[in-house]
Amino acid sequence: MTKHDTARDRAIGSLFAELRAAAEMSTSVAAEKAGFSNASLNRMENGIRPTSPESAAALLTVYAVPKLERKRILTLISSPLSPTWWSLLSAIRVTKQPILAAFEAQATWISHVNMVRIPGLLQTPSYIRTLVHAVGIGGEEAEHGIKARLERQAVLRKPRAPKYLAMLDESALRRIVGSAQVMAEQVQHLADLAELPHIDIRVAPFDLPRWEGSDSNYGLLQFSKAPTVLHFDTSVMIFTDDPGEVGKCHASLDKMLGEALSSAESVKFLRRVALEYRRR
């Protein structure tokens, strides 16, 4: 790589940390087998330094990674820097948790802005199942996707969970996914989560005179000792930690917070919408 991209380096580092865990090796054992120092392997896994193709090849051999996945990983590492590196990473199936989940597990503060759908960390099983089936995914693949998303949600229940903020447009609450029953359960779940001290869910109703977030859809992941990561959840997920892009989204979110309902008003709004669905 000719340019250092810490978001990509940290994602690749997390990938190799999980490959090591899957091989049931300690850092010291893996480093010795690959010919590295413990410190070098730790810096690589934490994204403090980029993973070179040579280092990656040595580790992939030590971890006995299958040939196809080995080729995909080396292609990712050797490819020119691109904001769509996530599409290459998403094709790698050897790890147990997606890189997004690894970022979420490391974050101290997570923010989501969504105008159309409920964010994944807040979705109920029925809501998730409906979305998965709606895009034509079924069988074992569907169950794997549902399980993976539910496992991601554990980050909000763990001790010392990150602070979480969701900014939702009313359209995300009114757009029926599945049925009124599914939506009643989903919106009630949001209201219950919003009562927790580390979770803040804010709603922008349709009748706001001004609304900054009419077409926004992104997430911000903040860390104690690393740059904030911004991700756009489009047809191809894009990750970046570019200070300019991150700053713009932070500023936009601040404006939305000033325009949306307060935390307490949002909870009341959510409970009212859930009741409307239950009465249908």
C-alpha positions, 0 to 999 in steps of 0.5 A: 500500500502506498498510502496509510489508511488506518481504518483498513489497517485496523480491519485487516489487523482484526482479521488476522487476530481472529485467524490466529484465534481460530488457529488456537495460537497465542501471540507468542507462538504465532509470532515465533512460527512466522519469524516476527517479534511479539511486538510486531504481531501486536502492532499489526493486529491492532492496525498500528502498522500496515500488514505487508503482503510478505507478513500476511503470506507468512501468517496465512501459512502458519494459520493454514488458511485455505487456498481460496481465502488466502488468495482473497486476503493477499489480493485485499492487502496488495490492492491499491487503496480504495474506499471500496476495500470493504467489498473485497473484505466482505468476500472473505468467509474464514472469520467468525465475526464481520469486521464491522462487528469487530469495530463495534466491539472496540468502540466507546461510542457508536452513532447511527443515522438512518432515514429508512430502516431501523439500525441493525444493532436495534432490530428485533429477530422478526424485523431482521428475518423479514428484511433477510427474506425480502432480498431473496435469501433463504435457508442456511444462508438466511439463518447465518445472517440473522444469527450474525446480526443478533450476535452483533447486538450483544455489544450493547449488553456487555459490561462497560458497553459503548454509548449508543446514539440512533437518529431516526427519521419518522419514515423508518418507523412508519415504513412497514416491514413484515406486518403491523405486529412486527412493527409494533414489537420493533418500535416497542423494543426501541422505546424500551432500549431508549430507557437504558442509560447508555442508549439514546434514540432520537426521532425526527417527526414528519412535521419538523419545520427544518430537518438536516438529515433528510437523505442521511444514512451513516454510522460513526464509531469512536474509539478511546485511542484510535481515529473515528471510523465513518461507514456508509451503509450503501449497496457497497459498504464504505469505511473511512477515517478521513478527518474531513469526512468524519468532521462533516458527518459529526457536524451534520449529526449535531444539527440533527440533534438540535432539530429532533425531539429530545430524548424524553419526547422521543421515547413518548413518540416511540411508545405512541407509534407502537400503540398505534401498530398494536391497535391495527 
